[in-house]
Amino acid sequence: MSMPLQRGISGVRVSDSSDDLSDSQMKDKTERPRSSDNHLTLRFPFGFLFSNQSSSKHGGGAENGFSADPYSARSRHRLMLLFLKISLVLIVVIALAGSFWWTISISTSSRGHVYHNYRRLQEQLVSDLWDIGEISLGPNRWKELEYCNIESENFVPCFNVSENLALGYSNGDENDRFCGPGSKQECLVLPPVKYRVPLRWPTGKDIIWYSNVKITAQEVVSSGSITKRMMMMEDDQISFRSASPMSDEVEDYSHQIAEMIGIKKDNFIEAGVRTILDIGCGYGSFGAHLLSKQILTMCIANYEASGSQVQLTLERGLPAMIGSFISKQLPYPSLSFDMLHCLRCGIDWDQKDGLLLVEIDRVLKPGGYFVWTSPLTNPRNKDHLKRWNFVHDFAESICWTLLNQQDETVVWKKTINTKCYSSRKPGVGPSECTKGHDVESPYYRPLQMCIGGTRSRRWIPIEGRTRWPSRSNMNKTELSLYGLHPEVLGEDAENWKITVREYWSLLSPLIFSDHPKRPGDEDPSPPYNMLRNVLDMNAQFGGLNSALLEARKSVWVMNVVPTAGPNHLPMILDRGFVGVLHDWCEPFPTYPRTYDLVHADNLLSLQTSQRRKSCQLIDIFTEIDRLLRPEGWVIIRDTVQLVESARASVTQLKWEARVIEVESSSEQRLLICQKPFTKRQSI
């Protein structure tokens, strides 16, 4: 793109990446030889005092063979120069002595400040040396990455079922997540040959391109659950028939759940429900229906090589991620969701002595609901009856109350009173977790056969929490649970409001004014739903999510809290958003071509502070490229040095990149990138 990126925004200055990079390289080439002279000067700073003496030794006598007059003008000129040089040396010595004295005097009163400045100088020195090392490697350092083979079009690292089976995993454990040294991809994933840019929201919720996902016609026909049966193939499209009788069936199902809970007209907000974890979600139609009710549903399902529930749900613009808890805990804090839903999800809850139900209990908020629809709940043979009795009795042993049962659907409610666990008979149900095992935010730890979250300050019934949408703006009492003051969150919110306006001003002209239209594609009417799936790689308090919603942008945000930084994920989830813990030195649990926008605020600073040799910036950028849809956008905000390093690195990914100077902060820059739409050649 050759258009100016500053259109539509004030207070920023744009520099073209290719020009800046070539200028900086030319500057390095022209100025590098001087560095050796400066180095010598530093090692022998007083050499200039002897320059005239050495020249007289080599030059012999004066001009024309006559000896020089000591009182001549030339001699006086030399003496004057010598005097000036000596004066300059004295000034330098005095200045150094004064600086040394000032350092000694200040160290006793502000050691922390001096240490901070020293650390900044040290970090600057390391950064400069790193830059010099990168430049010294020459153009080979920035060699463009190769494209992956066709088998990688829909591959997700860390979920290699065939390899896990070969290693001896079985009984469902082969579907779990295992990230080893060979999990990194060092190539760029190309889209399928017939890939097309997804339709804009909300049209894209009901119609997706068949070539964009990996699913067979047989898998479409054999779809069994209510939400899967809504899917129908039409030429090169897959439609989800929101206005069909199948849609009415989903609506009736939603009404049934609401009535079983004791509310009317699907007003789940009234019952304290805002976020739902939908296990084995089909293709997201239950969550799509609840969007109009202001309910946010996160779909999780096992990795599937074809006909993936998660891939199709994300393609529709609905929240989803790969999640398996056969042997490991989910990467969510305890007490995360208001409701958990399982509609013929394929989980055998009676297996592993109820261990899977214990994990469900861990992530469910006090007073939250577990909705299970399965033929097992209406047993017709002895085996089904035995399995149903186990689940029924185990649910009672972990202090769940059976609210209602209709047909194949059962609704339980989790206790709001922690004393229920201590009042049980000895030996009934799993015990409460000890302090060492009750980790509020585990990261793929082994499943624990104990009741978690009972020690948390966040043990608050869902009916006692502020209703949505006020829930996103926490009051003073709620913020005190996380050690925050209202002023901190308020300032953060105001900053993000301004930032979102700037982002939209930057991106809108590029996409709708200067960006060439694709054939047959017209700009949508306001509010210009150019983005839908947003990934915030370092969500902090969830400020970007909150600002986007307040600006009435039709997006959903996956708020990722890096394991390398402070854990604010419990607060993000309690605000009514969705998010997950993740280590960005590992692949993210989702399919390629998932997000329209990837945002990283000070993530590079956080990651480089860890100094992990096995995790380089280029590895993170390669993973971002895998997650990003063709023509998708990346916004990186970080220090000047890291942004410049990132700009050099993204040339390997073939991204278009621009660096933008932020007027409000001279120490930071924005890096705006766009992934090109590169198609694989048909064979």
Secondary structure by P-SEA (a helix, b strand, c coil): cccccccccccbbbbbaaaaaaaaaaaaaacccaaaaaaaaaaccccccaaaaaaaaaacccccccccccccaaaaaaaaaaaaaaaaaaaaaaaaaaaaaaaaaaccccaaaaaaaaaaaaaaaaaaaaaaaaaaaccccccbbbbbccccccccccccaaaaaaaccccccccbbbbcccccccbbbbccccccccccccccccccccccccccaaaaaaccccccccccccccccccccccaaaaaaaaaaaaaaaaaccccccccccccccccccccccaaaaaaaccccbbbbbbbcccccccaaaaaaaaccccccccccccccccccccccbbbbcccccccccccaaaaaaaaaaccccbbbbbbccccccccaaaaaaaaaaaaaaaaaccccccccccbbbbbbbccccccccccccccccccccccccccccccccccccccccccccccccccccccccccccaaaaaaacccaaaaaaaaaaaaaaaaaaaaaccccccccccccccccccccccccccbbbbcccccaaaaaaaaaaccccccbbbbbcccccaaaaaaaacccccccccccccccccccccbbbbcaaaaaaaaaccccccaaaaaaaaaaaccccbbbbbbccaaaaaaaaaaacccccbbbbbbbcccccbbbbbbbbcccccccc
